[in-house]
Amino acid sequence: MQEYKRVHSDDVTKAAKEALKRRGVNIEDIAKIVYEMQSPFNHGLTLEHCIQSIERVLLKREVQHAVLVGVELDELAEKKMLSEPLQTIVENDEGLFGVDETIALSSVMTYGSIALTTYGHLDKNKIGIIKKLNTKNGKDVHTFLDDLVASIAACAASRIAHKMRDLEEEGETFRNVHPKELGPEGEMLPVDDEP
């Protein structure tokens, strides 16, 4: 019987973050999108709150796996290593090809309807680095990456929206919340309780 090998969570987290960085996406780039989306509704929200929310989102296996698969496919397409007709479809980000959105949506679904509607807005309006990634330059392929960045931003924005509701009920704002409370070192909630 063959032994089943598991990959440690820390290794998967590190690989997903490295994949984003390798492709030119920094956490701060995504945080700027989250801040733009959420700051009008959340008094006291800072870019650091957004960064910490993204760090927490990047701990989710669904998100990590989506990033690893999508980035790998983009990189293979750049090297012209996909078989036809998939090579041409991915390389050109063909309009009717929806697998990139489907992979991105798989992680969005874990953060509820706010994340879903935010993702739709970001996918349509291409805010911040998403617009840069969506622009074809003839050599880089970001067919999956632009959607993945939108999904990470949407998930982080959803976490902030849910936290704001809790703060409102307590008569507080984000001015009363240290950014670390939203991140990996913050209070850990059971997986089913965290949007």
C-alpha positions in Angstrom: 0.0 0.0 0.0 1.4 3.4 -1.0 1.9 5.9 1.7 -0.2 9.1 1.6 1.9 12.2 1.8 0.4 15.4 3.2 1.7 18.9 2.5 1.9 21.0 5.7 -0.3 24.1 5.9 2.7 26.4 6.3 4.2 25.1 3.1 1.0 25.7 1.1 0.6 29.2 2.6 4.2 30.0 1.7 3.9 28.6 -1.8 0.7 30.7 -2.5 2.3 33.9 -1.3 5.4 33.2 -3.3 3.4 32.5 -6.4 1.7 35.9 -6.1 5.0 37.7 -5.5 6.6 35.9 -8.4 3.9 37.2 -10.6 4.4 40.7 -9.5 1.5 41.0 -7.0 2.2 42.3 -3.5 -0.3 42.1 -0.6 -0.3 45.9 -0.5 -1.5 46.0 -4.1 -4.5 43.9 -3.1 -5.0 45.9 0.1 -5.3 49.2 -1.9 -8.3 47.6 -3.8 -9.9 46.5 -0.5 -9.3 49.9 1.0 -10.9 51.7 -2.0 -13.9 49.4 -1.8 -14.5 49.5 2.0 -13.1 52.9 3.3 -16.3 54.9 2.3 -18.3 52.6 4.6 -15.9 52.0 7.5 -14.7 55.0 9.6 -11.2 54.5 10.8 -10.3 51.8 8.4 -6.7 51.8 7.4 -4.6 50.1 4.8 -3.1 48.0 7.5 -6.5 46.7 8.4 -6.9 45.6 4.8 -3.5 44.0 4.7 -4.3 42.0 7.8 -7.6 40.9 6.4 -5.8 39.7 3.2 -3.3 37.8 5.3 -6.1 36.0 7.0 -7.8 35.2 3.7 -4.5 33.7 2.4 -4.7 31.2 5.2 -7.7 29.5 3.6 -6.9 26.3 1.7 -9.5 27.1 -1.0 -7.8 30.4 -1.7 -4.3 28.9 -1.6 -5.2 26.1 -4.0 -6.9 28.4 -6.4 -3.8 30.6 -6.5 -1.5 27.7 -7.0 -3.5 26.2 -9.8 -4.2 29.5 -11.6 -0.7 30.8 -11.4 0.7 27.5 -12.7 -1.6 27.6 -15.7 -0.7 31.2 -16.5 3.0 30.3 -16.3 2.6 27.2 -18.5 0.8 29.3 -21.0 3.6 31.8 -21.1 6.0 29.0 -21.8 3.7 27.6 -24.5 3.5 24.3 -22.6 -0.3 23.8 -22.8 -1.8 21.6 -25.5 -3.9 23.1 -28.2 -6.5 24.5 -28.3 -6.1 25.3 -24.6 -2.8 27.1 -25.2 -4.4 29.6 -27.5 -7.5 30.0 -25.4 -5.6 30.7 -22.2 -2.9 32.8 -23.9 -5.6 35.0 -25.4 -7.9 35.0 -22.4 -10.7 34.2 -24.7 -14.0 35.9 -23.8 -16.0 32.7 -23.5 -13.4 30.9 -21.4 -14.9 31.0 -17.9 -12.7 28.5 -16.1 -10.5 31.4 -14.7 -13.6 33.0 -13.1 -14.8 29.6 -11.9 -11.6 28.9 -10.1 -11.6 32.3 -8.5 -15.3 32.0 -7.5 -14.6 28.7 -5.7 -12.7 30.7 -3.0 -15.1 33.6 -3.0 -18.0 31.3 -2.1 -16.4 30.7 1.3 -17.0 34.3 2.2 -20.6 34.8 1.4 -22.8 37.0 -0.8 -20.9 40.2 0.0 -17.7 38.6 -1.4 -19.6 37.4 -4.4 -21.1 40.7 -5.4 -17.8 42.5 -4.7 -16.0 40.0 -6.9 -18.5 40.7 -9.7 -17.9 44.4 -9.3 -14.1 44.0 -9.4 -14.2 41.5 -12.3 -16.2 44.1 -14.3 -14.5 47.3 -13.3 -10.9 46.1 -13.1 -9.7 48.3 -10.2 -6.1 48.8 -9.3 -3.6 46.1 -10.1 -6.4 44.0 -11.5 -6.5 46.4 -14.5 -2.8 46.1 -14.9 -2.9 42.3 -14.9 -5.8 42.3 -17.4 -3.9 44.4 -19.9 -2.3 42.3 -22.5 1.3 43.1 -23.3 2.2 40.3 -25.7 4.4 38.3 -23.3 2.8 38.0 -19.8 -0.3 35.8 -19.4 -2.5 36.7 -16.4 -5.7 34.9 -17.5 -6.2 33.4 -14.1 -4.2 35.9 -11.9 -6.4 38.9 -12.5 -9.5 36.9 -11.3 -7.6 35.4 -8.4 -6.5 38.9 -7.2 -10.1 40.1 -7.5 -11.3 37.1 -5.4 -8.7 37.7 -2.7 -9.7 41.4 -2.5 -13.4 40.5 -2.5 -12.9 38.0 0.4 -10.9 40.5 2.4 -13.5 43.2 1.8 -16.3 40.8 3.0 -14.4 40.1 6.2 -14.2 43.8 6.8 -17.9 44.4 6.1 -18.8 41.7 8.5 -16.5 43.1 11.2 -18.0 46.5 10.7 -21.4 45.2 11.4 -20.1 43.7 14.7 -18.5 47.1 15.6 -21.7 49.0 14.8 -23.6 46.8 17.2 -21.0 47.6 19.9 -21.1 51.4 19.1 -17.5 51.3 17.7 -15.6 51.8 14.5 -12.4 50.6 13.0 -10.6 53.3 15.0 -11.2 51.0 18.0 -9.7 47.9 16.2 -6.0 47.2 16.1 -5.2 45.9 12.6 -3.6 42.7 14.0 -7.1 41.7 15.3 -8.1 41.1 11.6 -5.0 39.1 10.7 -3.5 35.7 11.4 -2.4 36.6 14.9 -5.8 38.0 15.8 -8.4 36.1 17.7 -8.9 32.8 15.9 -12.5 31.9 15.3 -13.8 28.5 14.4 -13.7 28.0 10.7 -17.5 27.8 10.4 -18.0 31.1 12.3 -15.6 33.2 10.2 -17.0 34.8 7.0 
